[in-house]
């Protein structure tokens, strides 16, 4: 009988184990997309207890706890921190075959060295042991990153953000590079006139631009884009249902903007034309600086109106959507490519039915100018688990070149999520190892080892220019 979470976890063959231990295990981490709070890195935060570093903000765990019948006061409510941890420990035994079971025990093992299985009986001991370690300087935010050999981390930031925390980290001489990522989604949200205008005021203040017309918006975005570049930014990001690619004229877009800026509502058609125009503009800014643009597509968000009103967004009430993707993706990328303004692009798909669609769409716009210019990104959100990552890598292998894949990211708000890179590397090595053992790939460790190293680390380092 195999032991759970031993050194050969997931690695089913000798070839897989050789690939992992000789070529993947000790490589640094480039976490090119995450949601870590920059202020925690800047302050080198020491977390008061295990609940605060592990449960706060983790909507994966929140969803599981709700499914397990846990009252909301123990999830996002006012119960004390140990009570929340206790309810998570109560839930963990029911997460068998959910990736949370793997992640939970991987994150206890590293960095805490805790090998016990979390359940109600072990809850108090594990909480006390991990919380005691968190009080040590060696477990501050920056030192946890050091333990995992993080080399680069890219946070997700609004164009109106001051980036003061990135500036402090840089001035401190912290050897792990923390770069911002330009996430301009709020400038697209013309549908909600009140929030849209409040955001434009904030954006204008940050860029020192009085925004009264469409040209002012573009000027403000350009100035913030320039500032982000000065702070080391190499990527933009969008979290959308699908890309916007409606036909538009400048007059139509200006009219839509003027209506919204004056506090009047716009039609669905007007909103789509405005969003399409602004998305093109943002993509052209990225191309002008050699950035990579990221598109996280396919989520249907805030499905529970009741809980949205109670808790706000990003609290665990989102799911996969079933949006039409192909036509808009093709039209959007073609409109940029035809003018030679298509930036490096990473496409993330949330619905596995569209894996082959995304993989083949990327192939339409590779032009030989950059290795792997169009990337089919790693399985994310509901798909960043073993099956989801294997499906993504199999689709990419069949339709493109897995060898040029830029690999894994955490997409997380937690400093304890870095084992997801190890999870990915084990899955990658196991996939290739099984192919070798089944005679589908040659037993050439130099060839396969270099492939594993590239996907785990070197491809991202080169692609993003770190």
Secondary structure, 3 states (H helix, E strand, C coil): CCCCCCCCCCCCCHHHHHHHHHHCCCCCEEECCCCCCHHHHHCCCCCCCHHHHHCCCCHHHHHHHHHCCCCHHHCCCCCCHHHHHHHHHHHHHHHCCCHHHHHHHHHHHCCCCCCCCCCCCCHHHHHHHHHHHHCCHHHCHHHHHHHCCEEEEECCECCCCCCHHHHHHHHHCCCCEEECEEECHHHHCCCCHHHHHHHHHHHHHHHCCCCCCHHHHHHHHHHHHHHHHHCCCCEEEEEECCCCCCCCCHHHHHHHHHHHHCCCCCCHHHHHHHHHHHHHHHHHHHHHHCCEEEEEECEECCCCHHHHHHHCCCCCCCEECCCCCHHHHHHHHHHHHCCCCCCEEEEEECCHHHHHHHHHHHHHCCCCCCCCCEEECCCCHHHCCHHHHHHHHHHHHHHCCHHHCCCCCCCCCCCCCCHHHHHHHHHHHHHHHHHHHCCCCCCCHHHHHHHHHHHHHHHHHHHCCC
